[in-house]
Amino acid sequence: MGAMIPEEGQTVECKESLSQWRDIVETCAAFASAQGGRVYIGVRDDGTVIGVQVGKGTLEDLSNKIAQNTSPKVVPTVATLTENGKAVVTVEVPEHSTKPVYAFEKPLRRSGRSNQVLSPGEAAEMYLQSRGRTWDYTVMVESVIRDLDMGRVTHFVERARAARRLEVNLDTPAEQVLHQLKLIRSGKPTVAGVLLFGLSPAQFLPQATVRCARFKGETEGTFLDMQVIEAGIIEQVEAVMEFARRNLRMAVKIEGALERTEQWEYPLEAVREAVVNAVCHRDYASAASVQVRIFDDRLEVWNPGGLPPELSVKDLRVSHQSIPRNKLIADAFFLIGYVEQFGTGTQRMISQLRQAGFPEPEFESREHFFRVVFRKKIRLEERFAGMGLNDRQVRALQQVSDKERITLAVYAQLLGMPKRTLQRDLQELVKKGVLVKRGTAKATWYEVKE
């Protein structure tokens, strides 16, 4: 591209001709629904400047077409610049305070180099967010206050006082607490109020469930266990973790001096983090449910609704902004210590898996769902089970699994036994094709044989 025209992307679009005015109008609406942007007219997609004819009234006519076909109205700054001796029309679009912006009755949002048409649910969610609210703030008009469990509200206050030192007295009336937390408005529960404290949330929001399944093998063919959880969303988290503990195995790990300890197939803290995120940040306007799927080789947590446009999957692995889809629910979860509200949940999940020696979680975000996948750690001692290994050799394999290699000196330090016995152990592992010997006589080590 020319020196003055940046590459097409999130905030830049190039058009060859003013005859493409309908596409230009849609791009302006998409920019206004995001962070704004600029359209260059008279430039090919590959950056070649071909220029346009600009006559009297050209700029005013284009500005009027944009304003007349967008809602809420977009009023851009239309101007010209000269590039390589040719005229290029520029359309500068500011971010609109009310979103989404419609063009030709379609709600649009810029996503990368394309204009995305929003679904009705996405459009409604964006509108609420632009007004400083989220969908869970909506009043549930068909419900009444007596549909809420006031005993659970009192228990919530007890937990919040312990976890975050919530400055609410235990004798404060439950209804007053609900008002304070914005879970009641105009004498009616909000969506968040029903989800958090409803006697029967599924009566009003049938999709507000978690479907858990344990499958045989690595596909969804045969169920070994299944449960549909319809409780309030705070209780849903605990119920899902109970299902997970029921369907995950405990693995035996041998520490120093042959001391046996047990650990779960997956770090439960990381699984819990994924479940909390799914329940807290799911799209409750969607008819789909949160799903937890356990297979022989992996555990998956699905929730309706992808990441907000401001975040990418790559962002989840580094420090990033917290952008809750359901702010009232996120606030309540924060008060009882379920979330931190600093965008650190996914990083904690990654750290917990790393510390336990597991592969990092896989994140996938699509338009209508978000998925976290935990892969099972196949330890060497499991891989070579059934080969008649003694406890000492299992401990050697654990060391190789953790550190990728072992030396006779390290082996002896771990077990505190004569080197002659341990040398025979290692030689036997080499004969069985489990380990391979590397290095020289003065610097020998053993690693797994691929």
PASE-307487 format. One line per field, with one value per residue (C-alpha): residue in three letters; x, y, z. Coordinates in steps of 0.001 Angstrom, whole numbers, plus 500000, padded with zeros to 6 digits. Example, Ala and Ser with C-alpha at 12.3 -4.5 7.8 and 13.67 -1.06 7.14 Angstrom:
BEGIN
residuo <- Ala;Ser
px <- 512300;513670
py <- 495500;498940
pz <- 507800;507140
# end
This chain:
BEGIN
residuo <- Met;Gly;Ala;Met;Ile;Pro;Glu;Glu;Gly;Gln;Thr;Val;Glu;Cys;Lys;Glu;Ser;Leu;Ser;Gln;Trp;Arg;Asp;Ile;Val;Glu;Thr;Cys;Ala;Ala;Phe;Ala;Ser;Ala;Gln;Gly;Gly;Arg;Val;Tyr;Ile;Gly;Val;Arg;Asp;Asp;Gly;Thr;Val;Ile;Gly;Val;Gln;Val;Gly;Lys;Gly;Thr;Leu;Glu;Asp;Leu;Ser;Asn;Lys;Ile;Ala;Gln;Asn;Thr;Ser;Pro;Lys;Val;Val;Pro;Thr;Val;Ala;Thr;Leu;Thr;Glu;Asn;Gly;Lys;Ala;Val;Val;Thr;Val;Glu;Val;Pro;Glu;His;Ser;Thr;Lys;Pro;Val;Tyr;Ala;Phe;Glu;Lys;Pro;Leu;Arg;Arg;Ser;Gly;Arg;Ser;Asn;Gln;Val;Leu;Ser;Pro;Gly;Glu;Ala;Ala;Glu;Met;Tyr;Leu;Gln;Ser;Arg;Gly;Arg;Thr;Trp;Asp;Tyr;Thr;Val;Met;Val;Glu;Ser;Val;Ile;Arg;Asp;Leu;Asp;Met;Gly;Arg;Val;Thr;His;Phe;Val;Glu;Arg;Ala;Arg;Ala;Ala;Arg;Arg;Leu;Glu;Val;Asn;Leu;Asp;Thr;Pro;Ala;Glu;Gln;Val;Leu;His;Gln;Leu;Lys;Leu;Ile;Arg;Ser;Gly;Lys;Pro;Thr;Val;Ala;Gly;Val;Leu;Leu;Phe;Gly;Leu;Ser;Pro;Ala;Gln;Phe;Leu;Pro;Gln;Ala;Thr;Val;Arg;Cys;Ala;Arg;Phe;Lys;Gly;Glu;Thr;Glu;Gly;Thr;Phe;Leu;Asp;Met;Gln;Val;Ile;Glu;Ala;Gly;Ile;Ile;Glu;Gln;Val;Glu;Ala;Val;Met;Glu;Phe;Ala;Arg;Arg;Asn;Leu;Arg;Met;Ala;Val;Lys;Ile;Glu;Gly;Ala;Leu;Glu;Arg;Thr;Glu;Gln;Trp;Glu;Tyr;Pro;Leu;Glu;Ala;Val;Arg;Glu;Ala;Val;Val;Asn;Ala;Val;Cys;His;Arg;Asp;Tyr;Ala;Ser;Ala;Ala;Ser;Val;Gln;Val;Arg;Ile;Phe;Asp;Asp;Arg;Leu;Glu;Val;Trp;Asn;Pro;Gly;Gly;Leu;Pro;Pro;Glu;Leu;Ser;Val;Lys;Asp;Leu;Arg;Val;Ser;His;Gln;Ser;Ile;Pro;Arg;Asn;Lys;Leu;Ile;Ala;Asp;Ala;Phe;Phe;Leu;Ile;Gly;Tyr;Val;Glu;Gln;Phe;Gly;Thr;Gly;Thr;Gln;Arg;Met;Ile;Ser;Gln;Leu;Arg;Gln;Ala;Gly;Phe;Pro;Glu;Pro;Glu;Phe;Glu;Ser;Arg;Glu;His;Phe;Phe;Arg;Val;Val;Phe;Arg;Lys;Lys;Ile;Arg;Leu;Glu;Glu;Arg;Phe;Ala;Gly;Met;Gly;Leu;Asn;Asp;Arg;Gln;Val;Arg;Ala;Leu;Gln;Gln;Val;Ser;Asp;Lys;Glu;Arg;Ile;Thr;Leu;Ala;Val;Tyr;Ala;Gln;Leu;Leu;Gly;Met;Pro;Lys;Arg;Thr;Leu;Gln;Arg;Asp;Leu;Gln;Glu;Leu;Val;Lys;Lys;Gly;Val;Leu;Val;Lys;Arg;Gly;Thr;Ala;Lys;Ala;Thr;Trp;Tyr;Glu;Val;Lys;Glu
px <- 500000;500977;502752;499615;497165;497396;496631;493033;491962;489804;489685;490550;488581;489438;486896;487590;484620;481913;479428;479990;478196;475938;479005;480529;477424;477520;481221;480533;477831;480179;482969;480588;479530;483170;485918;485439;487504;488262;487182;489468;487644;489699;491980;491988;492133;495805;496577;496849;495623;493400;491684;488109;486415;485303;482783;480728;478475;480219;481281;477982;476023;478053;477726;473942;473662;475547;473443;470118;470740;472171;470393;471316;472558;476266;477682;481168;483860;484215;487268;489779;493502;495938;498032;500417;498634;495217;492223;491175;488008;488314;485401;486296;483771;483755;482700;478997;477850;474752;475364;474849;474481;472165;472610;469691;467962;470849;472847;476538;479887;483425;485388;488894;488634;484941;481552;479588;475777;474676;472003;469014;470508;473917;472321;470325;473404;475466;472723;472564;476342;476436;474008;476231;474098;474163;471299;471141;470023;466735;463600;461979;458439;456660;458297;457626;459757;458268;459823;463187;464636;465343;467147;469765;470142;470997;473493;474998;475538;477339;479664;480267;481114;483666;485136;485138;484163;480873;479626;476095;474800;473505;470183;469648;466343;466963;464835;466972;470107;468602;467874;471413;472831;470470;468808;465353;464064;460587;459418;460445;463467;466031;467340;470387;468174;466239;469406;471174;468341;465278;463381;463127;465228;464430;460739;461555;464786;464708;468108;469775;470997;474254;474296;477027;477993;480654;481209;482831;485956;486910;483647;480059;478720;477934;476920;478380;476835;474647;473082;471086;471599;468759;469618;470511;473768;475780;474698;475282;479026;479156;476919;479116;482232;480528;479735;483377;484725;482315;483595;487303;489893;492556;496063;498771;502018;505085;507092;510465;511146;508411;505638;502388;500138;496985;496069;493082;493135;492877;493633;490222;491076;491490;488293;486407;487757;486470;483042;482716;483649;481137;478260;479153;479895;477535;474922;471703;469637;470703;468507;471592;472946;476378;477862;480572;481755;484196;485925;488692;491328;489931;487450;485517;483538;481217;479133;476790;478209;481694;484204;483318;484701;487283;488977;490619;491662;495261;494414;493302;496885;498181;496988;493744;490746;487773;484653;481771;478783;476647;477871;475421;476214;479943;479562;477770;480349;483097;481521;481644;485138;484165;485839;488414;487089;490551;490672;493029;490866;492251;495818;495251;493858;496989;499256;497438;497817;501463;502291;500625;502561;499551;499253;497916;494150;492841;490499;488110;485742;483124;480168;477762;479937;483139;484972;487791;489506;491700;493890;494757;498354;499556;502367;505151;504297;500782;502112;504317;501942;501749;505464;506203;508047;508927;508125;511653;511428;508020;509639;512389;509783;508024;511305;511814;508241;508790;512367;512697;515761;517331;520887;522060;523111;519669;517997;520102;519362;515609;515496;518498;519476;522733;523701;524388;520710;519507;521938;520350;516904;517973;519684;516513;514440;516834;516517;512719;512824;511461;514528;517555;521046;522669;525978;529467;530867;531535;528186;525490;521757;518629;515570;512427;512791;510381
py <- 500000;503638;505272;507095;504186;501438;497778;496568;495254;495876;499659;500006;499136;499826;500227;500771;502909;505207;502926;500486;502907;500240;498233;501474;502214;498716;499096;502429;500805;497931;500353;502420;499251;498486;501010;503154;503095;504609;503700;504543;504822;504593;501843;498156;495355;494784;498430;499755;503355;503839;507041;508278;511195;513733;516294;518996;517435;514011;514098;515532;512884;510037;511521;511742;508141;506940;508982;508097;504330;503817;503615;505110;507641;507615;511056;510470;512913;512630;514168;513645;513095;512770;509635;509231;512089;510436;511448;509118;509700;509002;508292;508642;506850;507398;504712;505179;505484;503365;499926;498033;500292;499021;499464;498621;497145;494763;495026;494963;494734;494822;491610;491604;492456;491615;492973;490572;490509;490005;487576;489058;487841;489336;492622;492772;491954;494647;497207;496511;496661;499998;501270;500017;496938;493247;490893;489480;492952;492462;492145;488710;490042;486702;486062;487549;487949;484884;482827;483458;481421;483923;481303;480963;484742;484690;481862;483874;486835;484561;483304;486801;488170;485379;485508;489253;490860;492044;494903;493594;492542;489001;490352;492505;491445;489243;491454;494460;492499;491651;495327;496232;493672;494944;491538;493098;496058;497556;494852;492058;489723;490278;487438;487292;487153;484179;482361;482898;482448;481166;478301;476832;478794;476312;477246;480635;479851;476192;476594;477512;473973;472072;468754;466397;463154;460480;458583;455238;455608;458725;459390;460218;456760;455156;456890;455582;458331;461348;464124;467265;469904;472424;474063;477703;478532;478748;475214;474126;474602;472317;469714;469623;469136;466266;464678;465157;463544;460639;460042;460823;458366;458808;458043;456774;458744;457503;460220;459956;456905;455078;457059;456701;459707;460037;462700;463186;462484;466249;469027;469707;473376;473888;471973;474059;477275;476193;475275;478577;480520;478575;479129;482770;483933;481843;483439;482923;484206;481112;478005;475796;474522;474410;470961;468969;465950;463416;460924;458403;460812;464308;466487;469236;472195;473941;477059;478925;482184;482885;485387;489085;490764;492619;489329;486541;483034;484246;486937;484271;483083;486487;489289;490629;492774;491234;491658;489796;488878;488799;491551;490980;487267;488009;490454;487823;485140;487572;488167;484459;483961;482069;484591;487343;489810;490659;488463;486020;482878;481347;482132;480399;477410;477249;477591;474851;472411;473274;472771;469352;468391;468380;469799;473336;473668;474158;477120;477371;480267;480310;482590;480529;478605;478540;475328;474370;470998;469308;466551;463604;463248;459792;459233;456843;454512;454134;453775;450866;449269;445477;445019;443759;446875;447143;450190;451532;451403;453118;455900;456155;456530;459246;461149;460765;461895;465023;465890;464085;462168;460434;459661;456940;459598;461228;457797;456936;460290;459796;456338;456262;452758;451101;452184;448574;447617;450760;450264;446842;448515;450946;448277;446173;449142;449508;445779;446038;448902;451435;453629;454354;455099;458361;460176;458950;456878;460001;461632;459014;459560;457640;458913;457359;455344;456728
pz <- 500000;499691;502556;503721;503605;506256;505673;505782;509183;512224;511681;507971;504814;501156;498365;494673;493749;495097;493317;496190;498489;500042;501125;502398;504474;506018;506848;508527;510681;511558;512502;514646;516529;517308;517981;514885;511701;508326;504799;501869;498527;495345;496628;495635;498208;497386;498219;494686;494539;491482;492593;492137;490425;492985;491760;493352;495956;495904;499524;500741;498819;500358;503847;503433;502213;505281;507700;506041;506009;509478;512833;515199;512681;511819;510980;509545;508508;504721;503063;500257;500128;497249;496918;493974;492248;492537;494631;497458;499490;503202;505530;509205;511444;515218;517686;518486;522087;521387;519873;517696;514676;511951;508202;505951;509048;509817;513091;512204;513983;512651;513186;511745;508045;507709;508749;510934;511017;514625;515758;517649;520931;520178;519155;522384;524456;522743;523262;526989;527319;525529;528161;530976;531638;530843;530033;533545;534714;532812;534945;534852;534449;534925;538309;541752;544848;546535;543713;545408;548269;551044;553126;550395;550324;554046;553483;550615;552945;555425;552694;551287;554741;555179;551666;550923;554219;552769;554936;555362;558777;559145;560418;557300;555654;552619;550378;551295;550395;547007;546359;547356;544921;542161;541991;542439;540423;540409;542781;540402;540382;537672;535522;537799;540893;539542;538454;541763;544267;542432;544035;540538;538010;535223;535532;534042;532187;531066;529425;532734;533351;533264;531419;532616;530909;531328;528084;527496;525390;523460;521594;522510;521769;525140;528380;531627;533748;533057;535131;534354;537056;537417;540749;541301;539583;542824;543706;540094;540516;543554;541897;538781;540892;542729;539348;538306;541480;540956;537430;537669;538911;541533;540325;542671;542748;544591;546324;548041;550190;548277;549981;548039;547448;545398;542835;540560;536839;536332;538836;540375;540968;537213;536412;538945;537413;533997;535411;537284;534150;532069;534509;535162;531618;529486;527244;529215;526285;524341;524429;524900;528225;529798;529179;530950;528972;530402;528100;528679;527342;528047;529914;528105;529467;526990;527446;525073;523773;522441;523743;523595;520455;522538;523491;521520;522551;522484;525053;527554;528008;529112;531373;529917;530726;532524;530359;532051;529926;533093;535389;538260;538324;538160;541065;543151;542289;543269;546679;547544;546112;542959;540615;540988;538358;537115;534018;535752;535763;532581;533636;536977;535092;532930;535972;537898;535009;534477;538144;538061;534921;532593;529077;529001;528459;524952;524414;521497;520855;518124;517506;519613;522083;524090;524973;527345;526855;529457;528042;530205;531306;530314;532780;531892;534753;533280;529750;530779;533285;533093;532436;535936;537115;540789;542934;542547;538755;538844;540871;538256;535510;537495;537694;533938;533360;535474;534458;531075;532285;535282;536373;538725;541246;541227;541456;544511;546119;545603;547156;549509;548412;547196;543685;542654;543104;541372;538499;537871;537860;535154;533083;533231;532034;529097;528243;528333;525853;528329;528738;526580;527904;526801;527320;528160;530996;533094;532295;531744;531917;530963;529099;527723;524535;521925
# end
